Amino acid sequence: MISRQRQYLNQREKRALIRILLAASTLVLLFLFFAPDCGFRSYRAIKEKSSLQMQENAHLLQETQQLQKEIRRIQHDDHYLEQIAREKYGMLRKNEEVYYTSPPIEEKNDGR
């Protein structure tokens, strides 16, 4: 007759198995948390960096849209173009002159 293998573990073997499983799972969890390139800390840092990049992209997209609107306005609105030329670049029309005046200097009265 062929002898059957023992299917059940005794108490001592069960405790040893539990300890081994606990140690292995602890090591796996520690590795997942502290691993340099694939750990939980790295994942959080990458996720935070990604979030910042998404915010910056949204801001840059909004700025790009505003600049495109201004470009279209400058290309098609002559009055706006003239206003920009006068305000930003100090340009003048033909036969125009600019006079700079300073405000009058007020004398201080000390009551003497």
C-alpha positions in Angstrom: 0.0 0.0 0.0 1.0 3.5 -0.7 1.3 5.6 2.3 -0.6 8.9 2.4 1.3 12.0 3.1 0.3 13.9 6.1 -2.1 16.7 5.2 -2.3 18.6 8.4 0.3 20.7 10.1 0.9 20.5 13.8 0.9 23.6 16.0 4.6 24.2 15.9 4.6 24.1 12.1 1.6 26.4 11.9 3.4 29.0 14.1 6.5 28.8 12.0 4.5 29.2 8.8 2.7 32.2 10.2 5.9 33.8 11.2 7.5 33.2 7.8 4.4 34.7 6.1 4.3 37.7 8.4 8.1 38.3 7.9 7.7 38.0 4.1 4.7 40.3 3.9 6.4 42.9 6.1 9.5 42.8 3.8 7.2 43.2 0.8 5.4 46.2 2.4 8.7 47.8 3.4 10.0 47.3 -0.1 6.9 48.8 -1.6 7.1 51.8 0.7 10.8 52.6 0.5 11.9 51.3 -2.9 13.9 54.0 -4.7 12.1 54.1 -8.1 8.9 52.2 -7.6 7.9 52.8 -4.0 4.9 54.6 -2.5 7.0 57.6 -1.7 8.2 57.9 -5.3 4.7 57.4 -6.5 3.5 60.3 -4.3 6.3 62.6 -5.5 5.6 61.8 -9.1 1.9 62.3 -8.7 2.5 65.7 -7.0 4.9 66.7 -9.8 2.4 65.7 -12.4 -0.3 67.7 -10.7 1.9 70.8 -10.7 2.7 70.2 -14.4 -1.0 70.0 -15.2 -1.7 73.3 -13.4 1.2 75.0 -15.2 -0.1 73.6 -18.5 -3.5 75.0 -17.9 -2.1 78.4 -17.0 0.1 78.4 -20.1 -2.9 77.3 -22.3 -4.9 80.2 -20.9 -2.1 82.7 -21.5 -1.6 81.4 -25.0 -5.3 81.9 -25.8 -5.2 85.4 -24.5 -2.1 86.2 -26.6 -3.8 84.7 -29.6 -6.8 87.0 -29.1 -4.5 90.0 -28.8 -2.7 89.0 -31.9 -5.9 88.8 -33.8 -7.1 92.1 -32.5 -3.8 93.8 -33.4 -4.0 92.3 -36.9 -7.6 93.3 -37.6 -8.3 96.4 -35.4 -6.4 99.5 -36.6 -7.5 101.7 -33.7 -6.3 99.2 -31.2 -3.0 98.9 -33.1 -2.6 102.7 -32.9 -3.4 102.7 -29.2 -0.7 100.1 -28.5 1.8 102.0 -30.7 1.1 105.2 -28.8 1.0 103.8 -25.2 3.7 101.2 -25.3 6.1 102.6 -27.8 5.5 106.4 -27.6 4.9 106.7 -31.3 3.3 109.9 -32.7 1.3 110.8 -35.7 2.7 112.9 -38.4 3.0 116.6 -37.3 2.3 115.7 -33.7 4.5 117.0 -30.8 4.7 115.9 -27.2 5.4 118.4 -24.4 6.5 117.1 -21.1 5.8 119.3 -18.2 6.7 118.8 -14.6 4.3 119.7 -11.8 5.0 123.0 -10.0 7.3 122.6 -7.0 5.4 123.5 -3.8 7.4 125.5 -1.2 7.1 124.3 2.3 5.8 126.9 4.8 7.3 126.4 8.3 5.1 129.1 9.7 8.0 131.5 10.2 
